Amino acid sequence: MLQEFLPIAVLIVLAAILAVLVLLLGVLFGPHRPTKRKSEPYESGMAPYGPGSRRMSVRYYLVGVLFILFDVEVVFFLPWAVVFRQLKIFGLIEMFVFVLILLAGYIYAWKEGAFEWE
C-alpha cells in the first residue's frame, strides 16, 4: 500500500534538495557588495521619499483574508453541482446548511465593520 506513495515521496525529497541547492548556490556565488544606493527602494527612476517600508493597516490584511476565505468556500460549489443529481435531497440540505454557515460568517464580518475602508 505504501508503494503507491513512493513517487510522491521521491518528488518531495527532490524538491527539498533542489530548494536547498538553489539557496546555497545563491549564498556562495552571489555578489556581496551592499551599498547605500543598492539598499534604497526602487521607485521607477524617481528619488524615493520616506522610509522604504511603510506600515500597512491591519484592515488591509483583514479584507484580504476575508476575500480568500469566501473565494475558497465558493470553490466547493462546483463539485456539489457536478454530483447534485446523485445526492438528491440530502445534498441539497447539506449545501443549504453550508450556505447558511457561510452567510452567517459574512454577516458577522459585515456587522463588525470588516468591509468598511477608511
N, C-alpha and C positions, 0 to 999 in steps of 0.2 A: 504494500500500500504506500509506503514512503518513497518507493521508486518513482512514483508519478510526480513527486515534488523535487526530484533531483535536478531537472533543468532550471527550475526557478531558483534553487539554492546556488547553482553554478552561476547564474546570471547575477544574483545579488553579490556574490563574492567577487566576481569580475568587475562589477560596477564600483564596489568599495575600493578595490585595488586601483582601478583607473582614477578614481577621485583622489586618493592619497597620492598617487604618482603625479598627477597634474599639479596639485598643490605643492608638492615637494620640488618639482621642476621649476615652478614659478619663484619659489623662495631661493633656490640655489642659483638660478641663472638670470633672474630678473634684475633690473637696474636698481641701485640703492643710493641715489643721489638726491635726497629730498631738498628742495629749496622753498623759500617763502612763496615765490611765484607759483610753483607747482602745487602747493597746498591750498591755494586760493580756489574758490569755486569758479567754474567757467560760466560766464553769463553772456553768451553769444557775441563775444568780442567787446562787450561793454564793460566799463570799470565796475566791479562789484561794490555794492554798498551794504552795510550791515553785516551781521555775522553770517557765516556760511550755512549754519543750520539754525532754523527757527523752530520754536515750539509750536506744535500743532494743537488745536483744541481737541479735547477728548471726544467731543461731539462728532468730529470728523470721522474718527475711528468707529464710533458707535453706529453711525449711519452706514459705514462700510460693512461692518459685521452684520447688521440687520439686513442689508441688501443681500449679502452672501447667504445668510440663513434662509430667507424667504425664497431666494432664487434656487437654492439647492432643494428645498422642500417641493417646489413646483416640478422638479425633475421626476418625482415619484408618480406624477400623473400619467406619464407615458406608459410605463409597464402595466399600470392598472387599466388603462384604456385598451391595451392590446389583449388582455385576458378578461375583459369585463364580462363577456358572454358566458365564460366558464364559471365565473364566481357567482353569478346570478345575484340574488337579493343580499346575500352575505357580503359580497364585495361592495355593493352599493352602500350598505350600512357602515362598513368599515371605512370607506372613503369619506362618508358624511362625518363620521367621528373625527377622522384625520383633519378634514377641512375646518371643523369646529375648533379643534385644538389650535390649529394654525391661525384661525381668525381671532381666537382669544388672545394669543400672543401678540398679534398685530394691533389689536385694540388696546391692549395693555401698554405697548410701546407708544402708541399714539397719545394715550391719556397722560403718560409720563413726560410727553413733550420731546420724544426722541427724534421726531421728524421736523422739528422747528429749527430752521437755520438762522443764525444771527449774523 
